Amino acid sequence: MVLWVNMRRRTTNFALYWRQLFKPSDLIITPMKQSEFLEQHIFNGLENVSDGFEDTSMHYFSESDFDAVLKKAEHFGLSIYKIETFLDGKAFDTSNHDAFKKKATDPKWYTKAFSDFKKRQEGLVYAATYKVSKKLLDRE
């Protein structure tokens, strides 16, 4: 498309040229979804041991992998509302931030709960309920 030299027409033609070059839909940046963020930044490189569990949408981790999940969650400031544990494919115990009278973003509650679970029983499988803040999703 040719840009006109005439000053009155120049802005109109430039705007048309710009719209043809960049469609409005191309300029919209959609924020990352929570599941995408968790997969890319938290669960990356860890083994999901969800075989035999009813809810396949949740991620289940061994003790060592769940320790890594908690460290990454603390690093990014994620909210962890509930930790569920399983032994031999059956529910073992559950803990949540309300029981510790802490905010879901406070790592003290989930590190303490994880430590308590490890002391009570070896070989547990862990799952948790997470929330990634909108601010963090928009930043990524």
Contacts in CASP RR format, 6 or more apart in sequence:
PFRMAT RR
TARGET T0000
AUTHOR 0000-0000-0000
METHOD contacts of the structure
MODEL  1
MVLWVNMRRRTTNFALYWRQLFKPSDLIITPMKQSEFLEQHIFNGLENVS
DGFEDTSMHYFSESDFDAVLKKAEHFGLSIYKIETFLDGKAFDTSNHDAF
KKKATDPKWYTKAFSDFKKRQEGLVYAATYKVSKKLLDRE
1 13 0 8 1.000
1 16 0 8 1.000
1 17 0 8 1.000
1 20 0 8 1.000
2 13 0 8 1.000
3 10 0 8 1.000
3 13 0 8 1.000
3 14 0 8 1.000
3 17 0 8 1.000
4 10 0 8 1.000
4 13 0 8 1.000
31 134 0 8 1.000
31 137 0 8 1.000
31 138 0 8 1.000
31 140 0 8 1.000
32 40 0 8 1.000
32 137 0 8 1.000
32 140 0 8 1.000
33 137 0 8 1.000
34 130 0 8 1.000
34 131 0 8 1.000
34 132 0 8 1.000
34 137 0 8 1.000
37 132 0 8 1.000
37 136 0 8 1.000
37 137 0 8 1.000
37 140 0 8 1.000
38 59 0 8 1.000
38 130 0 8 1.000
38 132 0 8 1.000
41 72 0 8 1.000
41 76 0 8 1.000
41 140 0 8 1.000
42 69 0 8 1.000
42 72 0 8 1.000
42 73 0 8 1.000
42 76 0 8 1.000
42 78 0 8 1.000
42 130 0 8 1.000
43 59 0 8 1.000
43 69 0 8 1.000
46 61 0 8 1.000
46 65 0 8 1.000
46 68 0 8 1.000
46 69 0 8 1.000
47 61 0 8 1.000
47 62 0 8 1.000
47 65 0 8 1.000
48 59 0 8 1.000
48 60 0 8 1.000
48 61 0 8 1.000
49 60 0 8 1.000
49 61 0 8 1.000
49 62 0 8 1.000
49 125 0 8 1.000
50 56 0 8 1.000
50 58 0 8 1.000
50 59 0 8 1.000
50 60 0 8 1.000
52 89 0 8 1.000
53 60 0 8 1.000
53 86 0 8 1.000
53 89 0 8 1.000
58 127 0 8 1.000
59 127 0 8 1.000
60 86 0 8 1.000
60 125 0 8 1.000
60 126 0 8 1.000
60 127 0 8 1.000
61 69 0 8 1.000
61 125 0 8 1.000
61 126 0 8 1.000
61 127 0 8 1.000
62 123 0 8 1.000
62 125 0 8 1.000
62 126 0 8 1.000
63 118 0 8 1.000
63 122 0 8 1.000
63 123 0 8 1.000
63 124 0 8 1.000
63 126 0 8 1.000
66 114 0 8 1.000
66 126 0 8 1.000
66 128 0 8 1.000
67 114 0 8 1.000
69 126 0 8 1.000
69 128 0 8 1.000
70 80 0 8 1.000
70 107 0 8 1.000
70 110 0 8 1.000
70 111 0 8 1.000
70 114 0 8 1.000
73 80 0 8 1.000
73 107 0 8 1.000
73 110 0 8 1.000
73 130 0 8 1.000
74 107 0 8 1.000
74 111 0 8 1.000
76 132 0 8 1.000
76 136 0 8 1.000
77 105 0 8 1.000
77 107 0 8 1.000
77 133 0 8 1.000
77 136 0 8 1.000
78 105 0 8 1.000
78 130 0 8 1.000
78 131 0 8 1.000
78 132 0 8 1.000
78 133 0 8 1.000
78 136 0 8 1.000
79 103 0 8 1.000
79 104 0 8 1.000
79 105 0 8 1.000
79 130 0 8 1.000
79 131 0 8 1.000
79 132 0 8 1.000
79 133 0 8 1.000
80 97 0 8 1.000
80 104 0 8 1.000
80 110 0 8 1.000
80 128 0 8 1.000
80 129 0 8 1.000
80 130 0 8 1.000
81 96 0 8 1.000
81 97 0 8 1.000
81 104 0 8 1.000
81 128 0 8 1.000
81 129 0 8 1.000
81 130 0 8 1.000
81 131 0 8 1.000
82 94 0 8 1.000
82 95 0 8 1.000
82 96 0 8 1.000
82 97 0 8 1.000
82 128 0 8 1.000
82 129 0 8 1.000
83 94 0 8 1.000
83 95 0 8 1.000
83 96 0 8 1.000
83 110 0 8 1.000
83 113 0 8 1.000
83 114 0 8 1.000
83 117 0 8 1.000
83 126 0 8 1.000
83 127 0 8 1.000
83 128 0 8 1.000
84 91 0 8 1.000
84 93 0 8 1.000
84 94 0 8 1.000
84 126 0 8 1.000
84 127 0 8 1.000
84 128 0 8 1.000
85 91 0 8 1.000
85 92 0 8 1.000
85 93 0 8 1.000
85 94 0 8 1.000
85 117 0 8 1.000
85 121 0 8 1.000
85 124 0 8 1.000
85 125 0 8 1.000
85 126 0 8 1.000
85 127 0 8 1.000
86 92 0 8 1.000
86 124 0 8 1.000
86 125 0 8 1.000
86 126 0 8 1.000
86 127 0 8 1.000
87 121 0 8 1.000
87 123 0 8 1.000
87 124 0 8 1.000
87 125 0 8 1.000
89 125 0 8 1.000
92 121 0 8 1.000
92 124 0 8 1.000
93 117 0 8 1.000
93 120 0 8 1.000
95 113 0 8 1.000
95 116 0 8 1.000
95 117 0 8 1.000
97 103 0 8 1.000
97 104 0 8 1.000
97 106 0 8 1.000
97 109 0 8 1.000
97 110 0 8 1.000
100 108 0 8 1.000
100 109 0 8 1.000
100 112 0 8 1.000
100 113 0 8 1.000
102 108 0 8 1.000
102 109 0 8 1.000
104 131 0 8 1.000
110 128 0 8 1.000
114 126 0 8 1.000
117 124 0 8 1.000
117 126 0 8 1.000
118 124 0 8 1.000
END
